[in-house]
Amino acid sequence: MKDEKPICAPLPAEIKSARLAGGFTQTEAAKLVHARLKTWQNWESETGEGRKIPLAAWELFLIKANLPAYSHL
């Protein structure tokens, strides 16, 4: 897969936008990737802790939410 761009962590706004595009609450999205609600909230946070979502969790969310085309790869 030589022509694929490297995956990078999405910005908090991209995470929120993808979640909303899939029609999920934060609780539902967190459950999809086996994370706690507070962890998902941190991933979407523009301020405060704002930890980045692990790439594996991001890819898992996109797959389970049936949003592979949403990825900013």
Contacts in CASP RR format, 6 or more apart in sequence:
PFRMAT RR
TARGET T0000
AUTHOR 0000-0000-0000
METHOD contacts of the structure
MODEL  1
MKDEKPICAPLPAEIKSARLAGGFTQTEAAKLVHARLKTWQNWESETGEG
RKIPLAAWELFLIKANLPAYSHL
4 73 0 8 1.000
5 73 0 8 1.000
7 55 0 8 1.000
7 58 0 8 1.000
7 59 0 8 1.000
7 71 0 8 1.000
7 73 0 8 1.000
8 55 0 8 1.000
8 72 0 8 1.000
9 52 0 8 1.000
9 53 0 8 1.000
9 55 0 8 1.000
9 58 0 8 1.000
10 18 0 8 1.000
10 53 0 8 1.000
10 58 0 8 1.000
10 72 0 8 1.000
12 43 0 8 1.000
12 44 0 8 1.000
12 45 0 8 1.000
12 46 0 8 1.000
12 50 0 8 1.000
13 46 0 8 1.000
14 72 0 8 1.000
15 43 0 8 1.000
15 44 0 8 1.000
15 53 0 8 1.000
15 58 0 8 1.000
16 44 0 8 1.000
18 61 0 8 1.000
18 62 0 8 1.000
18 65 0 8 1.000
18 67 0 8 1.000
18 70 0 8 1.000
19 26 0 8 1.000
19 29 0 8 1.000
19 44 0 8 1.000
19 61 0 8 1.000
19 65 0 8 1.000
21 67 0 8 1.000
21 70 0 8 1.000
22 65 0 8 1.000
22 66 0 8 1.000
22 67 0 8 1.000
24 32 0 8 1.000
24 65 0 8 1.000
26 37 0 8 1.000
26 40 0 8 1.000
26 41 0 8 1.000
26 44 0 8 1.000
27 37 0 8 1.000
27 40 0 8 1.000
29 40 0 8 1.000
29 61 0 8 1.000
29 65 0 8 1.000
30 36 0 8 1.000
30 37 0 8 1.000
30 39 0 8 1.000
30 40 0 8 1.000
32 60 0 8 1.000
32 61 0 8 1.000
32 64 0 8 1.000
32 65 0 8 1.000
33 40 0 8 1.000
33 57 0 8 1.000
33 60 0 8 1.000
33 61 0 8 1.000
33 64 0 8 1.000
35 57 0 8 1.000
39 51 0 8 1.000
42 48 0 8 1.000
42 49 0 8 1.000
42 50 0 8 1.000
42 51 0 8 1.000
43 50 0 8 1.000
43 51 0 8 1.000
43 52 0 8 1.000
43 53 0 8 1.000
53 61 0 8 1.000
59 71 0 8 1.000
61 67 0 8 1.000
62 68 0 8 1.000
62 70 0 8 1.000
62 71 0 8 1.000
END
